[in-house]
Amino acid sequence: MFLCAPIAVRARLTLYYQLEKICGRRLVTLYNLANGVMFCFLAGSMITVSATAFGVWFGFPMPGLNDLYPNSVGWVLSVLVIGAVISVVAAWGYETVSKVANIAAPWMVLVFFGFGLIGLRQFIEVTGAEVNSISSLWALCTEHIWKGGEPLPGQIKFTFWHVTFFAWFCNMAMHVGMSDLSVLRFAKKPWHGIASASGMYVGHFMAWLAASILYALQLHMDPSNTNVLPGPLAFQAAGVAGLMCVIVAGWTTANPTIYRAGLAFQAIMPSKSRFAVTIATGLLATLAGMFPAIAMRLLGFVALYGLVLMPMGAVVFADFWLLPKLGLKQYYAEHRSLKINWAAGIAWIATLVICVALVKSGKPQFQIFFVSLPGWFIACALYIALSKLQQKGETA
Amino acid sequence: MKKSSLIISFLSLALIVLAPTLFYMDSITLETNKMLMTIATAAWFASSFCWMGREKKD
C-alpha cells in the first residue's frame, strides 16, 4: 500500500516494462531470467505440497524433512500429473487462473480456520487440559503447542522476530520487489493495495498458525515423526476436505506463479507464444517439484528469492520518487536509449553481494531472513549515488 | 437456478465453519466433522461454478 500501489496507479505499467525503461533491454532480460527461474522453483515447491495429498490417497512413500531427491515412482508420477494440470490452466491465461482462485479462496480460508479449531480440540483431548477461559487457552498454547525447544539438527531456531520478518518478507518479491505493479496498475486508488494485505495476513498468519497447531499435535503424539507433510496432517484433521484444501492451496499458489514466470520468460523470447512458453515453464516447475529439497527448505528459499528480487524494487522506488526530487532523470535507459543502465545493474548486483556477505558473516542479526531490510536501503542509496555519477553534467 | 446455487454456496461455507466449531465444542466426533466438511466442500465447488465469475447481463 505504501511502496508498490502508489507507483502502480500513477505509472500504470507492468514491472517488466517499467524496469525496461529504467534498466534497458539487456539488464531487464537478465532480471527476467532470474525472476522466471525463482518463480519456477517457488511453483515447483507448491506442486510438491499438493502432491503430498496424493500420497495419502495412493499410499506411496513420501519424502522426509531431510530428503533431497524423489524417493518413489508414485511421488514422481503424482508431481507430474499435478504439474501438468496446473501448467495447462496457467497457459489458458489470467482469466482462468483468477477464476480458479476466486472459487477456491473463500472456501480455503474457512478450511484453514477449521484446521485450527480441530487441532485445538485434539490437543485438549490428548493433554486432558481444561479450556474454559482465554487464560487457560493461552496456558494450553504455551505449555503444549508453541512451547519452544531446540530445533532439529540443520534447522534454524525461529524466534518471534524470525516469524515477524518472514511473514513480511516471504512475499517480498511481490510488494517490496514490485512484482505486483503488474496487477495493481489496474487499481483505481493506491489504498486498493491493502487487498494484498488481506491475502498475506490470512494466508500467512492464519494458515500457518493452524498448520503449526497440527504439526505440534503430530509431534506430541509421536515425537519421532518429524515429517513435514501437509497432506497427511490435513487428512488427519479434516479428511477428504483437508486433502482437497492441500491440493487447492498448492494449486492456487503455483498457478499464478507459473503464469508470472511464463510472462517473464516470454519477455525474453517475445516471438514465442505465451501458451507455449507457459507450458514449458510449467514443465520446468514440475521437474523442480519432483525434488523435495526445495519444498523442505522452503523458508530459506523464499527468503533467498525475495532477496534476489528486492534490489530491483528499490531501484524502481528510487527512480520513481527520489530521482526527480534530486534533479536526476527518471527512466534513464529509455531517455538515453541504453541497453544496460549500469547504475541499476551495479545497485542490484552490489546489494546482493553485500547481503550475501552479511549472511556469510554468520552473525545472528544478519541471517537471510533479516538482511533484506538493510539491503533495501543499501540498494536505494547505491542507485541514487551511481545515477548521480552517471548523470553528472546532465539536467533532468 | 443461479439464486439456489448462491444459497447452497453460502450454506456450504457456513457448514465448513460449523462442523469444526461443533467438534471443538465436543458436540460431534472427528469422523462426523470430516464427513460434514467433505459434503460442504463438494457442495461449494458444485454450486459456486454455477454463479461465480459469470458476468451480469443487463
Contacts between the chains, C-beta under 8 A, distances in Angstrom:
chain1	res1	chain2	res2	distance
A	99	B	52	7.6
A	99	B	53	4.7
A	102	B	52	5.9
A	102	B	53	6.0
A	103	B	45	7.0
A	103	B	48	5.0
A	103	B	49	6.9
A	103	B	52	5.5
A	103	B	53	7.4
A	106	B	13	6.2
A	107	B	12	7.9
A	107	B	13	6.6
A	107	B	16	6.5
A	107	B	41	6.9
A	107	B	44	4.9
A	107	B	45	7.6
A	107	B	48	7.8
A	110	B	13	5.9
A	110	B	16	4.4
A	110	B	17	5.3
A	111	B	16	6.1
A	111	B	37	7.2
A	111	B	41	7.7
A	113	B	17	6.5
A	113	B	20	7.4
A	114	B	16	6.2
A	114	B	17	6.7
A	114	B	19	7.0
A	114	B	20	3.7
A	114	B	37	6.5
A	115	B	20	7.8
A	117	B	20	4.1
A	117	B	21	6.2
A	117	B	23	6.9
A	117	B	24	4.4
A	118	B	20	5.1
A	118	B	23	5.9
A	118	B	24	7.3
A	118	B	30	7.4
A	118	B	33	6.8
A	120	B	24	6.3
A	121	B	20	8.0
A	121	B	23	5.6
A	121	B	24	4.6
A	121	B	26	7.2
A	122	B	30	7.7
A	238	B	20	7.6
A	238	B	33	7.3
A	238	B	34	5.9
A	238	B	37	5.0
A	239	B	31	8.0
A	239	B	33	8.0
A	239	B	34	3.0
A	239	B	35	7.1
A	239	B	37	6.5
A	239	B	38	5.6
A	240	B	34	7.2
A	240	B	38	4.4
A	240	B	41	7.3
A	241	B	16	7.6
A	241	B	34	7.0
A	241	B	37	3.7
A	241	B	38	4.7
A	241	B	40	7.1
A	241	B	41	4.3
A	242	B	34	7.7
A	242	B	37	7.5
A	244	B	41	5.5
